[in-house]
Amino acid sequence: METTSLTMHTAFEVGAVDPRLFGGFLEHIGRAVYEGVYDPNSACANQAGFRTDVVGALRRLDMTAMRYPGGNFASGYHWMDGVGARDARPVVRELAWQSREPNEFGTDEFIRLCRELSWTPMITVNLGTGTPEEARDWVEYCNCPPDTRYAMLRAANGHREPHGVRLWCLGNEMDGPWQLGHVPADQYALRAQQAGKLMKDVDPSIELVVCGSSGVGLPTYMDWDRQVLEHVGDLADYISLHRYVGNPDGDTQDYLAVTNAIDRQIEEMDAACRFSQARRRSGKRAYLCFDEWNVWYKNRQMDGEGEFAPHLIEEIYNLEDALIVAGFLNSFLRHADVVKIANLAQIVNVIAPILTRGDEMLLQSIFYPFEMYSRRRDGTSLRVAVAGPAYASKTYGQVSVVDASVVISGDQLHVFTVNRSTSETARVQVKLADRAIIGLDKSETLTGPDAKAANSFERPAVVVSRPFSDASINGGQAELALPPLSVTASTFALA
């Protein structure tokens, strides 16, 4: 295969990488919370009921902003059900996923888990069946000193110091007819504006995420976003994007080209934000919060049939799915000037990098690219000129065989590459025009025997990251030989 060149210059910056690009999502769905992060009956549980094996694996991912409690669940959730003495909390019928919710895990337990894992808590308020005032009260419970009603309730529940939740989402997927409390854009915008003002009146330091349209294939796409941004105005700090992708036709090369569509969705939403700002003649613009993203298409079981912790949408991930996760992260880094928050949906059991089975735990293929990138997230994204072999995909148009992003951090250059070829090694030349590369500090790669290879409880190490050393430094440039169907993350030393 012809060599691919990646060329950068330190003057051509995209923007500083916000650590919150490496966030996650914990929803009350299936076994994400119960039998996932929280399982007091497990032999792996600590005194707080958290699974220590799961916590240890999540610590490796070093996630940042953690979105909670949903998702669709949020539109039927009343936060007061999940605080106070556990034996006094109600067991309710949960309608989003048709499950039984005992409310054993709620706001205070979530905050405790956030503290244990150094997560930034990111709470989604109920704007489906809830009210703006209920959202306001939740902010008071979490953020205010204990001298008013809900803050005093928090103190009475054993948490005198405020939780300090700075990120708040104004509902979830409110444009979707599947959503509890679904309304047209103008009605959602009114609810969001009312709730946002009340919430910021309680704590002006908080940041708010308004609901964007739920997907590019919906009739609401872009028009919903325009209406919401114009009405909510400067109260909106971010607008949400969601994207789930898959390979139902089994066409690996077409599937791996989906990064074109992810790039386009980001750029279209950014254009909507800029348009709204210009139309409002405002000095403030909303940035992008990609607060749900992942591969999801194989398991569509979403009806809990009234059970507690049912097995819902427990996707098994393979090698090509791991390359797609790397592609999402490359796209976020390429747009670091506008994408400020992103949340992998989700973290345990439900479309997740981690699975549990009894007291066993499995790391899925998608765990590893997230870990490889997260370790190298500090710095500034650089624009990358990619020159080399390309192919025309059936659905997404022309793409380079090598997908890439680059982050510079002081005297280190972090280079992220995906070789989309199913059969050929990709030769890659890395050139930083105004600084010399003098050595390879550390590098890992993820590949496997074929595109459909996946880890299992019986064979947990089929698709895992391994040290990568097929690199050389010549004349201030780096040369890599990337295996077929691989993602590689490399840190180079600069002169």
C-alpha positions, 0 to 999 in steps of 0.5 A: 500500500502507498504510504500515508503522510500525516502533516501538522504545524504547531501554528495550526491549532484546532483548540484545547482538548476539553477533558470532558470529551472523555465522559460516560453515561450511567442510566437506570436501564437494565443492569447498568446501575444494579448488577453493574456499578452497584451490587451490594450482594456481590462478593466484589462489593465494598461497604458502599455497595459499589463493585470494586472490580467494576470501579477498578476497570472504570478507573483505568478509563479515567472518565470525566463528566458522568451523565446521570440518571438518563436518558429516557429514564430521566423523563419519568424520574422524580429525584425525591424518590431516590434520597433519604433512608433506603428503606423508606424509598418507594419501589416504582414502575419505571415506564421508559424501560418497563422495569421495576425501580427500587430507588436504592441508588439515587443522587447521593449514591451517584455523587459518592461514586463520582467522588470515588472515581473523580468524575464530574457529575452531570445530571439530567433533569426531568422535563418530560413528566417533571416541572421546572420547579422540581428541576430548581429544587434539585439544584438547591439540594445539590449545590446550596449551603444547608440553610433552606429547605432542600439543602437542609434535606441534603444535610439531614441525609448525611451530606452537610457540604454541597455536592457542587454539581456544575453540569445540568442537562435540560431533559433528554431527547424531547423531540422523540415521540418515544419520550415520556412527555414528548412535545413540539420544539416550541413547547420544549423550548418554553419548558427549558427556558423556564427551568434554566432560568430557575436553576441559574437563579439558584446557582448562577455558576452552573452550565446548562445543556439543552436538548438538540434533535435526537438524530440526523434521520429524524424530521426534527433535525436542525429545525428543532435545534434552531427553534430551541437555541433561539428561544432559550438564548444565552441560558444555553451553554451547550446543545446535545447531539446523539449518535448510535451507529452499526453494521447491519449489512455486514459491510466492514469497509462501509461501516468504518467510513461512518466517521464522515457522517459523524464529522458532518453532524458535528459541523452541521450542529456547529453551524446551527449554533453560529446561526442562532448566535448571529440571529440573536446578535448575541456575544455568546454561542452554545457549544456542542455536548455529544452526550450519547454516542456508541455502537448499538444495533445488535441487541434491541431488547428494550422491554424490561417486562416489569422486572428488576435489573432485566438484561436489556441491550447488552451488546457484544462488541467486536474488533470493527466496533472498537475501530468505530469507537476510535473513529468517534474519538478522532472526530471529537478531537478534530473538532475540539474547538466546538465539541466540549463534552462527550459521553460514551453511552454507557459504561457497564452492561448496557451497550458498554465496554464492561460486562458483568456475569455474577461476580465475573467481569469482562472488558469488551473490545471497545474498552481499549481504544477509549483507554488508549486515547484517554491516557493521552487527552491532555493538550491541544488538537492540531489540524492534520493534513492526510495524504494517501490511499483512499476508497469510496464507501457505499454510504458515506463517500470517499474516506482515507484508508487511515483515519487520524487525529493529533494532540500536542502537549509540551514536548510530546506529540500524541498521534491516533491512527485507525487503519481501515484496510481489512487486509493490508498494512498501512505505512504512515509517515508523521511530520510536524513541520516546525518541530523534530520528532526525536523518539517514541515514548510509548505506543499501543495498538489494538487489532485481532484475527478478523473484523468480527473477533470479540472477547468473551468470558471464556476467551477474554483476551482475543481483542486487547491492546498490546505494546506497539513497536513497529515505528522508526524515527528518521530525519525528525519524522516518524514512520509507522507500520499499522496492522490491518484493522487496527487502532494505534495510539502513539506518544512521540518525544519532540526536540 
